[in-house]
Amino acid sequence: MTGEECTAPYIAEVGADRHVNTAMALPFLPPRRRHRTTAVALILAAVLTACGSPRESAGAVSFATAVDDYLDGFARRHPSIAAGNGLHMHDERLDDFSAEAVASEITALKAARSRFTSFDSAALTPDERVDRRILLGVIDGWLLEQETLANWKRNPMLYASALSDGVHNLMTMEHDTPAARMRLVIRKLRDVPALLAAARTNITNPPRIFAERGLGMMKNASVMLQNDVPQAFAAERGTPLMDSLMAAAQGARQEIDAYTAWFERDVLPNANGDWKVGGDAVAARYRAEELIDVPLTDLLALGDRELKSYQQQFREAGDRLAPGKDPLETWLAVRRLHPRRGEVVATTQAIVDSLTQFVREKDLAVVPDGERVVVAPAQPFALGFASMHASPPLEDPPVRSFFYLTDADSTQPVAAQEAWLERYNYASIAITSAHEAMPGHWLHSIHMRKTPGKVRRIWIGLNPFPQPSSGQDGWAHYSEQLLVEQGYKNGDPRYVMAQLSDALTRVCRLLSGIRLHTGEWSLADAQRCFEREAYVATPAAKREAERGTYDPTYGGYFLGKRGMLTLRRDLQAKEGAAFSLKQFHERVMNNGIAPIWAHRQLLLPGDTSRVIQ
């Protein structure tokens, strides 16, 4: 993919962070957990494709046209991420990770930065001025990722995600007919040899955890092509098109299997690279993708303080529910209250519907007539705990949105089924549903259809690549607390404990992401934070700690919620008796996915106060 400058992880994660509106490939990405199914997350990483001077006169082209050029270049370079955002211009391609292509992208990103900087601020609307600042931050984040950190040289998960997420999106996102999407998969698979050749050439001494996860993800991609693709297009079974698709999949599998055999033999045994990026890089990522220019020491102090506050609230809720008992024992008892196997989907649908009724009764936000969250069993090729597949706001027309859940496996021992179902306890599934669906990600995505322009309608998903997760997952995390704050289930302490359990986990993410990469903590230290401070079971605590190695700014969930609460407080202080909670929520959702700084500028024009306090 050269010369583009002159042309005008299917991964699954557990818990309430499973927002997927499509899958995408990201640099620090984990193994295919099920998610985004991730899906998760995504983004704007693109490249300016115009041939003109990088200092092109702003008068020669509108800001909206410059954004379109940028997004087209982005979609050409990163088609898997783009598709998850409703940008399907280059669905037939796989990402080009050759050194030449990466160098070309770096050059184009710098040109794009100059182009957007060249616009006269006075000639831009307030929305466009905010959008430009967001884009400049995103570009800075991508330059940090591609040029400085160069994860394309050390993270094999990047290559596996581009392949599996790209194909998976075409399997699940019904933006075109099955036959049309099958043809796109066939064309996309033609790029597999080039993708794997780039991985063989570029990956040198990856960190052990990256190597292990990248290998597992690539093996899963081979299995997906063999087993999941025909299930996704089962209606076309027996047709010549299906024969062509499976022939293409078989050819790609042979390439993948040869690559994984080589990787396991020649790369994995000697993989001992360092995954730490250092405190300066973590701070730079927060400044770029989140527009949070706060010293890491201050963020750590905030996290330590809030951790203690949440723990005290957790103990108080446990004491209200079972006076005199150990709150952890009380919480374990709450977890054992869950639907039986076979009833998870129906139970969750009823809970989501009750949340919708609650939002309407409390007048917290507008829920458009005719819109309803549909809860459904997870597709057999996309199993995971819970994943929201919301129609991307740029998808035109909108596709169907589903909240997928995976019931207990009847073939597993009863004890294993029980352990799985504990995660669907009535209190926790209500909090998860508030995050993923109502009034979280799903309702947000509905309102984002009215967001001005395109920049703040890009639905990214999980971290790794630069993205404003504080605005996306910060809203969803805020929605969890809003539910409890407004008295859902009459303030039942079980729901309070469930919400605080998730909140404690998000604080430990902030602390781990920073302290792991500054060298203050080891992986064992991070795991202990989740186990001892957030009451997370050992297997899940280990996964959470390991995520911090490739997702150093996954503290965006907590920081986003914190910023949202601060913004609400400050806006209420300014507006006084005229303040409306419903109107605040409407304005935030209509302003789209954006760093908290952008929300403050849009709601409090000229604000210069610290974004995170």
N, C-alpha and C positions, 0 to 999 in steps of 0.2 A: 504494500500500500504506500508507494512513494509518490511524490509529486502532488500530494493533496493540497499543499498550500496554494497551488495555482488553480484550484477548482473552486468557481464562485460558491451464600454461598448455601445456592441450593443447600442451603445449610439449614439445619434445624436447630432451634434453640428452645429451651423450655421456659415455662413461666409466662409472665404477662408481657414479655418483650417480643412476642412473636407476631409482629406486624409484617405482613408480606404483601405488598401489592405487586410484587413481582420479584423475580430473582435477579441478583446482580453480582457482578464480580468485583471484589474489593481486595485491596492489597494486604490488609492485615487479617483477612478472613479465615474463619474456622471451617471445620470439616462439615460435610453436609449433614447438618443436624436435621433437618427436615425443613426447616424453615427457609424462608421467604419463599419459601419453601421451596421462603425468604424468601431471606427473603428474605431478606430481609432483608446491610442494609446496603445508597445510595445516594457530588455526582456531577453534576455539571462539570465535566472535566473536559474540556473540549479543545477544539482547536479552531482558530479563525481560518476560514477557508478562502477568503477573498484575496485576489491577487494584488490589490492596490497597496499603497504605502501604509505601513502600520500606523502612521500619524494622519491617516485619512481624515479630511475635514468632516466635522460632525454635520455640517450642512449638506454634505453629499449623500447622506444616508440617515434615515431615522434611527433612533435608539432601538425601536422594536425590530427593525430590519437587521441591525447589528446583532441583536440577541438571536434572531432566527439563524443568521449565518453561524454564530457560535454553536448553537444547538445542533445544527446540521453537521458541523465538523465533529462535535462531541459524539453524535450518533454514529458517524462513520468510524471513529476511533474506538468507541466503546459501545457497540451495538447491543450487547446483553444488558447493560445498565440502562441504556436509552429505552429499550423496549418496555422495561418495567415501569417507565414513566410515561408511556403512551406515545413514544416517538418511534415509529416503525419504518423510518425511511431506509434503514440499512439492515433489516432483519435477516437478510440472506448471508451476512458476513459474520466471521469471528474476529475478535480483537487481534491486531497485529502487534506482537511483542518483540519484534526484531529490534536490535539496537538502533538500526537506521530509523525505524518508525518512532521509537521513543525519542530519539534526538530531534526528529521532525516535530513531534508533538511539543517538546520543550520550546523549540523555536516559535511555534505557532502560539503557544500559551503566552509567551512574552509579547508577541505581536498583538494578541488579543488584549492584553493588559494595557498596552499603549493605545490601542484603539478606543477602549472604553474610557480611559483617562482623558482622551482628547475631547470628549464631549463637554460643552460649556454647561456647567451646573445650572446657570440661570435659564437655559433653554429646556431643561428637563422638568418634568412634573415631579411633585414630591414623591410619588410612587417610584418613578424612574430613578430618582437620586438614591433612594433606598436600595433599589434593585442593583444599581451599579456598584454600590458599596458591597453588597452581598457577593456579586460576581467577582469583584476584585479579590475578596477574601478567599473565595473558592479557587480562583486561579493561583493565588499564593499557596494555598494548601496543596494543590496538585503539583506545583513546582517543587515544593518541599518533598512531596512523595516521590516524584519521578526523577528529579535532578539531585537532590541532597541525600535522601534516605535510600533511593534506588531499590525499593523492595522488589522490583521486577528481576533483580539479580539474586535475591535471597529467599523469596517466598513462593514456593511452588503452589500454594493454595490459590494464588492469583490466576494461574493458568487453568487449574481444575474448575474454578468458579466460572470463568468466562465460558468454558465449554458446557458444563452442566446447567448453569443458570440460563444460558442462551437457548439451549434446547428445551429446557423445562418451561420457560416462559411461553414458547410456541405450543407446548403441549397443553398448557392450562389456561392461558389468556385468550378468551374467545373474541378477539378483535377482528377475526376473519373466519372464513369457512374452514372446516377441518382439512379439506383438500388443499386449499391455498396455504395453510400453515404447514402441511406435510411437505409441500414443494419447497417451502422456505427451509425446513429442516434438512432436506436433501442437499440443498445448495450450501447451507451453513457447514455441513459435515465435510464438504470438499476442502475446507480450510484447516481441518484437523492436522494433517501432516505438517503444515507450516507452523501451527501453534506449538506442536510438540517439538519441532526442530528448534524453535526459539527457546523453549524451556530447557532443552538439552544444552544449548549454547550458553544461555544466560545464568542459570542457577549454579552458583559456586558456594560451597560450604554454608548451606542454610542452617539456621538454628535447628536443633534436634526436634523440637516440638513442631516447628513449621514443616519439617521434612516428613514427620510421621503423619501429620494431619493432611498434608498435601498428597501424600501417597494414598492414604485412605480415601480421600475425595476423588482422586482420579480413578481408583478402582471402582468406586461407586458409580462414576460416570459410565464406565463400561457396562456395569450391571443395568443401569438405567436404559441404555440403548438397547440392550437385549430384552429386558423384561417389561419396562415401564412404557416405552414408546408405543409398542403395539396395543397396550391397554388404553393409553390415552386416545388412540384413534381406532378403537375397536369397531366402530361403525363402518370403517373402510376395509375390514378384514376380507381377504379373498380377492381384492381388486388389484389390477396391474399397478396402481399407484402405491398400494401397500407393499407389493413385491419390490418396487423400486426403493421405497423407503427402507425396508429391512435390508436390502442389499447394501445401501449406503451406510446403514448402521453397522452392519457386519464388517465392512471395510474399515470404518472408523474404529471399531472395537479391536481389530487386529493391530492397528497403529497404537492404540492406547495400551493394549496389553504388552506390546513390545517395549513401550516407554516405561511402564511400571516395573517390568522385569529388570530393565537396565537401571532404573532409579533405585530399586530395592537392593540390587547387587553392587552398584558402583558409587552411589551417592549416600544412601542412608547410613551405612556403617561408619562413615567418616564425618557425618554431619555434626558439627559442634560450634557453629557460629553463634554469636551473641545476639539475642533478640532485643536487648536494651537499646533505646534510641537516645536516652539522656533527657534531663529535665528541660534543656533549652528547646529541644524538638517538641516535647509535649506542650510546653507553653506556646510555641509557635503554632501548633495545630489548633489550640484553643483560640488563639488570636485570629487565625485565618478562618477556620470553618465555623466557629461560634461567635466571633467578634467579641470575645471575652478577654480583655487585657487586664487581668488581675494576677498578681504574683502567685506562684504555686504555693508559697508558704501561707498566704491568706486563704486560698482554697482549702488547704489541708486543715487550717484552724477552723474554718466553717464546717467542714465535714466532721471533725472530731467533736465539735460542739453539738451539732445536730444529731450525731449518733447517740450521744448521751441523752439528749432530749427525747428522741424517739424511743429509746429503751425504757425511760421512765414512763412514758405514755403507754407502752406495751405492758409494763408491770401493772399500771393502774387499771387498764382494761381487763387484764387477767384477774385482778382482785375483785373487780365488779362482778365478773362472771362466776368466779369460784373463790370467795373470800378465804384467805389463809392458806391457799394452796400455791405450790410452785407454778408460776405463770407458764413455764415451758411445758409442764405436765398438762396444764389446762389447754395450751395450744395444740398439743398432740391429740388431746381428746376432741378438739374442734376438727382437726384434720380427718378424724375417723368418721365424721358425719358427711357422707357422700352418697350419691345415687348408686344403685346397683349396676353391674355390667349390663349393657343393653339399653340403659336409660339416660346415658350422659347427654346425648344430643338433644333429646326432648326436654330434659331438665334445663339445659343451658338456653334453649330457645325460650322457655318460659321465663327464665331469669332476665334474658335480654329484653324481652317484651315488657317485663316489670320495670326495667331500667328506663325504657322509653316512656312508659307511663309516668314514672317518677320525674323525669326531666320535664315533661309537659306540665304535670301538676305543680311542680315547684317553679315553673316558668323560668327555667335555667337557660333555655335556648330554643330556637325554632327547629322543629323536626318536620321537614317537608311532608305534606300529604302524599300518600302513595309510595313512600320510601320505607323499606323495612329491612333490617338485618336478617339474612337467611342463615341459620345455623345448619350445618350439614356434616355427615361423616367424612373424615379425611379420605381423599382419593387413595386407592391402594398403592399408587406410586409416589405419594407425597405424605407419608405418615409423620406425625409429630404430635406434640401435646395440644397446642392451640395456635391457629394461625389465621390472621385476618387478611383475606385477599380482597382489598377494596379496589374498585375501579379507579385507575389513575385519573386525576382531574383533567389531564390533557387528552385522555382517550375520548375520541369523538367518532361515533356516539359512545356513551358509557357502556361498559360491559357489565355482566352480572357480578355482584359482590357476594362473597361467601365467607362465613366464619367457620372454619373447619376444625373439628375435634376428633381425636382418636380414642376410641373406647378401649377398655382392657382387652387383651388378647386371650381368647378362650383357650388357646393351646398352652398358655403359660400356667405354672403352678398357682394355686389359690393365693399363696402369700405374695407372689409377684403381682398378681392382679390387684390385690388389696393395696400394695404399695403404689401402684400406678393410679388407682382410683382416689387415693388420698389427695392427690394434686387437684382433683375435681371436687374437693369438699365444697359445700354450698357457699361458704363465706368467700373462699379463694376464687371460685369461678365467677362470683359476682364482681370481685375486684378486677379480675382478668378481663371480664366482659366490659367493664367500664373503660379499661385501658384500650382494648382492641376495637370495641364497637361503639358503645353508647355511654357517655358522650365523647369518647376518645377518637381513635383513628378514623373509624368509619364516618361518623358525623362530620368530623373535620374535613374529610375528603369530599363530602357532599357540598359543604359550604365553599370549598376551594374552587369549585366550578365558577364562582363569581369573583375570584381573586384577579385583580388587574394584571395584565401582562402574562408572562410565562415563567419568569424566574422563580416566583414563590408558589408555583403550582407543580414544581418538580418534587415528586414523592420519593424520598431516597431509601428509606428502610434502615437496615443496620449500618453501623459505623463502617468501617475502615476508611474508605476514601473520604476526602473532605466533604462535609455535609453539615447543614445546620440541624443537628439532632436535638439541640436544646429547644428549638421551636417545634419540632415534630414530636419527639418522644417526651419533651417537657410538657407539652399540652396533654398528652395521654396520661402521663404520671400525675399531673395536676388533676385530671379527671377522676383518678382513684381517690385522692384526698377530698375532692369536691363531693363525691358520693357520700362519704362518711360525715363530712362537715355539715351537709344539708339534712342529715338525719335519715338516710336510707335504712329501712327496717327498724325505724324508731330508735336508732342509736345502739342497736344490739352490739355488745362488746365483741362478739365473735367476728363481726365485719371490721370492727376497729382493729383487732389484732391481725387480721388478714392483710389489711391495708398497711399497717405498720411493719409487718414482716417483709413486704415487698419494698417499703421505703428504706428499711435498714440495709437490704441487699444493695440498693442503688447507691447508698452512701459508701458502703464498702467498695463499690466499683470505683468511685471517685478516688478514694484513698489508695486503692491498689494500683490503679492506672498510673498515678504519680509516683508512688513510693517504689513500685517495681522498676520503673524506668530510670529513676534517679539512683538506684542501687541501695536505697535504704531498706527495702524488703526483699526477701527471697520469695520464691513461689510458695514455700511452706508458710511463711509469715502471712502472705495474702490469703492463703487457704484458711489459716487460723482466724483471720478477721471475719470471714464469712461464717465460719462455724461458731465461733465464740461470741461475736458481736451482733451477728444477724440471724443466728439460730438456724443456719442452713445445714442440711444433712451433708455428711462427708462427701459422697460422690458428686453432688451438685456443687458443693463448695470448691472442690478440686477443679471442676469445669469452669466455674466462675473465675477462679484465680488464673487459670491458663488462658482464658479469654483476654485477660489484661496484657498478655505478651504481644498480641497482635492488634489489640484495640485499645490503645493507651488513653483515649479520651472517652471511654464509655461512661465517664462520670457526667456526660451531657444530660442523661435522664434526670439526675438529681439537680444539677445546676439549672436546667430548664424549668423544672417545677419551682425551684427557689426563686428564679427570676420572674416567673409568672405571678407568684404570690406577692412579690415585691412590687411589681407593676400594678397589680390590682389595688394594693394598699395606697400607692402613690397617686393613682388616678382617682381613687375614692376621696383622698384628701384634697385633691384639686377641685373636684366637682361637687363635693359636699352632698347636700340633699338631692341633687340632680343625678347622682350616680345610680346606675342601674346594673345589677349583676348580669342580667340577661343581655343587655346591650353590650357590656364588656365582653362577654363570651362571643357574641355575634361578630363584634369588630375583630377580635383576635382570630377567630376561625376564618372570617372573610379575608383577612390579611395574609392567609396562607401559611406555608412552611417558611419560617424565617428565624434567624437568630433572635434572641430576646432583645438585643440592641435595636434591631429593626422594628420590632413591635413597639418599643419605647419611643422611637422616633416618629412612628406613625400615629401613636396615641398621645404622646407628649412631645410635640414638635419642639426641637431645639434643646431637648433634655441633655444635660452633660453629666449627670450623676453616674456613679459606678453601677454597672449593669447587675452584678452579683454582689449582694450584701449579706 
